[in-house]
Amino acid sequence: MFESKRVYSDDRLVHYKDSKVPPEVTQKEIEALLTNYGMTGIHWQNGTLLFETTYKGHPIPIKKTIPLIYSRKTEQVDWTVTMRTLFHSLKGALEIAYVSGITLTEAFLPDVLGQNGLTVKESILPMLEKR
């Protein structure tokens, strides 16, 4: 299991470190990707990507935390690598959902935003810690 820690772009497990795609371009690609799969209400807010899918005709909000990847040289977020990583993680989740025949709600279940303002993941993890 991976512990929560600061991740750097030169980490051996981080891909897309050689990407030259500007973050603004990747942001537009992410929005187009989500739209192509029927997502709506796409917007960016305070380190999160928010969008909606539907489940049995009901809107389901999704709150995806952006996985920040830092430059070791500057100790600042490497937005090029961060955004490419986000793009490919979303693309992979969407493609797996499509070929597996699961709903987009199921694909993003940990990130489904509940009425209490917490994601499913944020709601369940404290219960698991008590076990």
Buried (B, 14 or more C-beta within 10 A) or exposed (E): EEEEEEBBBBBEEBEBBEBEBEBEBBBEBBBEBBEEBEBEEBEEEEEBBBBBBBEEEEEBBBBBBBEBBBBEEEEEBBBBBBBBBBBBEBBEBBEEBEEEEEBBBEBBBBBBBEEEEBBBEBBEEEEEEEE
